[in-house]
Amino acid sequence: MVARLNRLVMQGHHLLYQRESKASIHRLGAALVAFVVALRNQRRYVICSALLFVLPACVMAVGTYLSEDFTYSILSVEQAAEFEAMYDPDNLRFGPERDAETDLAMFGFYISHNIGIAFQAFAGGIFFGIGTIFIVLYNGIYLGAVAGYLTRAGLSITFYPFVIGHGAFELTAIVICGAAGLMIGHALVKPGSLKRLEALRLSAIEAVKLMYGGVFMLFVAAFLEAFWSSSSDLAVPLKLSVGAALWLFVLWFCFFSSLGARREPG
């Protein structure tokens, strides 16, 4: 009797958790579809956010590469020296918190840091979009300044292999979270025939879908940054190849995959 009861309990356990597992996969799939559909429906905000991020980054990268004086108008001498130390080719690990005892500790640091930026970009929208614009612009300017400086300092051999892999998820996610913030700001600035609170509520429904996807991408980015990008044991060509493949995958998934073929009205 005891053996029979054990078998029945085990069968019930497997049946219950099998259903929960299938339900969780279904919910995850539905959330991914909702994210991609929202991303494409709100592409004008994504484009605006991308321009706010990419254009200042490019200008700053060229400026800091060509002029040392221009570099120090953005970065302090101490910051510049710290970045050189982070990407010294002799390091066992590259990037921020490179002295952490374990990759897991680095993973936690990256999650906290990246998601903090994402929520700042999103929450800044409540100030009529001004906060979002500032956060996205600032991060673009800072990234460009660092990239240009390290390239001029001869550390591109460590910096670009470090950023290319997780950057596909991290930078895209920051742009997406910025787009969510711009949606909130636009609803407050131009509510149309609706009251501002009602316009904010309707806009937030779509904006939150973007945030869900953006935060998930930041978790992926943090994992890659801690366990892949920071390693000095991996060959540079391998890092660059995988990084390029990840960029192609992220762009395809977000903008060209069949997940968003059926768009919601918007």
Disulfide bonds with the S-S distance in Angstrom:
none
